[in-house]
Amino acid sequence: MSMLLARFRSLLPRWPHHLPRPTSHPHEPLDFDRGSQQHFGVMFALDIADFSSRPAFIQQRLRAVLYQLVEDADVRSRRCIREDRGDGMFVINATETNFAIIVNRVAPRLAAGLNAYNRTARPGASLDMRMAVHVGYFQPDKHGVISPDLILTFRLLDAPQLKQHLADSTDHLALIISDHVYGVGVSFQHLDPDDYRSVSVTSKGMTYPAWIRKTQP
């Protein structure tokens, strides 16, 4: 049996020496009880482009980079839910309800981290991501969270217009925000309307107005 196991291990692909191994990042502790009541917070979702087409060892590398970028962007809170989605993640922050922090601070930090990573990335290991930002209510339970607003966030994340923007631009991060975030952000001068273009996202028979951040000169 030991010889058979050794033979099996010898057939497995080895981790490339030029790629650092991924590290684990535990979730932040929660200050609220799951299933107790509804909460309000900023939510955003991230997705790695062309993830499924990469070999497994590259997928591991890209996931490690994703988690490190989120850590470096200082997305931390004791009232924060962060859940893995294989080729991405979503984050709900019930402490920070000012979405401008996510749009104007976290997103640029993620973009800067992606730019830095891609400057030295090996062929086949480049990393582009899509990001969707919304605010709304959610209710945690023992399995995760219940939230129509989070569903809307993911539908924006999967918008064909956002995928096309990422494919056509030089950006490594494509950002889309909900109509609510845009309206409040412009009203309070947190966002510059000239930085965004309007889109209509249709998914599962529903249409959602949203705004994609333009490529910056």
C-alpha positions in Angstrom: 0.0 0.0 0.0 2.8 2.5 0.9 4.5 1.8 -2.5 1.2 2.4 -4.3 0.6 5.7 -2.4 4.2 6.9 -3.2 3.6 6.0 -6.9 0.3 8.0 -6.8 2.0 11.1 -5.2 4.8 11.0 -7.8 2.1 11.5 -10.5 0.7 14.6 -9.0 1.8 18.0 -10.5 4.4 19.7 -8.4 4.0 23.3 -7.2 6.0 25.6 -9.4 9.0 26.9 -7.6 8.4 30.5 -8.8 4.9 30.7 -7.3 4.5 31.2 -3.5 2.1 28.8 -1.9 -1.3 30.1 -0.7 -1.8 31.0 2.9 -5.0 30.8 4.9 -6.9 33.8 6.1 -9.4 33.1 8.9 -12.7 35.0 8.9 -13.1 37.9 11.2 -15.1 37.1 14.4 -18.7 38.2 14.4 -20.3 40.5 17.0 -23.8 39.5 16.1 -25.7 36.2 16.5 -26.6 34.4 13.3 -30.3 34.2 12.8 -31.2 36.8 15.4 -32.3 39.7 13.3 -31.8 41.8 10.2 -28.7 44.0 9.8 -27.8 46.7 7.4 -24.4 47.1 5.8 -22.2 47.7 2.8 -21.7 44.6 0.6 -19.4 43.8 -2.2 -18.6 40.8 -4.3 -15.4 39.9 -6.3 -14.9 37.5 -9.1 -11.7 36.3 -10.8 -12.0 36.5 -14.6 -11.3 33.3 -16.6 -10.8 31.3 -13.4 -12.1 28.0 -14.6 -9.9 27.9 -17.7 -6.7 27.8 -15.6 -4.9 24.7 -14.3 -5.4 24.0 -10.6 -2.1 25.2 -9.4 -2.7 28.6 -11.1 -6.2 28.7 -9.5 -4.6 28.2 -6.1 -2.1 31.0 -6.8 -4.9 33.4 -7.9 -7.0 32.7 -4.9 -4.0 33.3 -2.6 -3.4 36.7 -4.3 -7.1 37.6 -4.1 -7.2 37.0 -0.3 -3.9 38.9 0.2 -5.2 41.9 -1.8 -8.4 42.0 0.3 -6.2 41.9 3.5 -4.0 44.6 2.1 -7.1 46.8 1.3 -7.8 46.7 5.1 -11.3 45.1 4.9 -11.6 44.3 8.6 -14.4 44.5 11.1 -15.8 42.6 14.0 -19.2 42.8 12.4 -18.0 41.5 9.0 -19.1 38.4 7.0 -16.6 37.2 4.4 -17.5 34.1 2.5 -15.5 32.2 -0.2 -17.0 31.6 -3.6 -14.3 29.5 -5.2 -13.4 31.9 -7.9 -14.2 34.9 -5.7 -15.7 36.1 -2.5 -18.3 38.4 -1.0 -18.0 40.7 2.0 -20.7 42.3 4.1 -19.6 44.9 6.6 -22.2 45.8 9.1 -19.9 48.3 10.9 -19.0 50.4 8.0 -22.2 51.6 6.3 -20.5 54.3 4.3 -20.2 52.8 0.9 -17.9 55.6 -0.2 -15.1 53.9 1.9 -15.5 50.8 -0.3 -15.8 52.6 -3.6 -13.2 55.3 -3.0 -10.7 53.5 -0.8 -11.0 49.7 -1.0 -11.6 49.5 -4.8 -8.6 51.7 -5.6 -6.4 49.7 -3.3 -7.5 46.5 -4.9 -6.8 48.0 -8.4 -3.4 49.1 -7.3 -2.6 45.7 -5.9 -3.7 44.0 -9.1 -1.6 46.4 -11.2 1.5 45.6 -9.1 0.8 41.8 -9.2 0.3 41.8 -13.0 3.5 43.7 -13.7 5.5 40.6 -12.7 2.9 37.8 -13.2 4.1 34.8 -15.2 2.4 34.0 -18.5 -1.0 32.3 -17.8 -1.1 33.7 -14.2 -2.4 37.2 -14.8 -5.3 38.3 -12.6 -8.3 40.4 -13.6 -11.3 40.8 -11.4 -14.8 42.1 -11.4 -16.3 44.0 -8.4 -19.9 44.9 -7.5 -20.9 47.2 -4.7 -24.3 47.7 -3.0 -25.8 48.4 0.4 -28.8 46.7 2.0 -30.2 44.4 4.6 -29.2 40.9 5.4 -30.0 38.3 8.0 -27.3 35.8 9.0 -28.2 32.2 9.8 -26.2 29.0 10.6 -25.7 28.4 6.9 -24.7 31.9 5.7 -26.8 34.9 5.0 -30.3 35.6 3.6 -30.4 38.8 1.6 -32.2 39.9 -1.6 -29.7 42.8 -1.7 -26.8 40.4 -1.8 -28.6 38.6 -4.7 -28.8 41.9 -6.5 -25.1 42.4 -5.9 -24.2 39.1 -7.5 -26.5 39.8 -10.5 -24.6 43.1 -11.0 -21.3 41.2 -10.7 -22.4 38.9 -13.5 -23.5 41.7 -15.8 -22.5 41.0 -19.4 -21.6 44.8 -19.7 -19.2 44.5 -16.9 -17.5 41.4 -18.4 -17.2 43.2 -21.7 -15.8 46.3 -20.1 -13.1 44.2 -18.4 -12.3 42.5 -21.7 -12.1 45.8 -23.7 -10.2 48.0 -21.3 -6.8 48.1 -19.8 -8.2 47.9 -16.3 -7.4 44.9 -14.2 -10.4 45.7 -11.9 -13.9 46.3 -13.4 -16.2 48.1 -10.9 -20.0 48.2 -11.0 -22.2 49.9 -8.4 -25.9 49.8 -7.8 -28.2 52.6 -8.8 -28.8 53.3 -5.1 -25.1 53.6 -4.4 -24.6 55.9 -7.4 -27.6 58.2 -6.6 -26.7 58.7 -2.9 -23.0 59.0 -3.7 -23.5 61.7 -6.3 -26.0 63.5 -4.2 -23.5 63.8 -1.3 -20.6 64.4 -3.7 -18.9 61.1 -2.7 -18.8 60.1 -6.4 -18.1 62.1 -9.6 -20.9 61.3 -12.1 -18.4 61.8 -14.9 -16.5 58.7 -13.7 -19.4 56.3 -14.4 -21.6 55.2 -17.3 -25.2 53.9 -17.0 -26.1 50.3 -17.9 -29.2 48.2 -17.5 -28.5 44.7 -16.2 -31.1 42.1 -17.1 -31.1 38.8 -15.2 -33.7 36.2 -14.5 -36.5 38.3 -15.9 -35.5 41.4 -13.9 -33.8 44.6 -15.0 -31.6 46.6 -12.7 -30.1 50.0 -13.4 -26.4 50.2 -12.5 -23.3 52.2 -13.1 -19.9 51.0 -14.4 -16.8 53.0 -13.5 -15.1 54.2 -16.7 -11.5 53.5 -17.5 -9.4 56.3 -15.9 -6.9 58.1 -18.2 
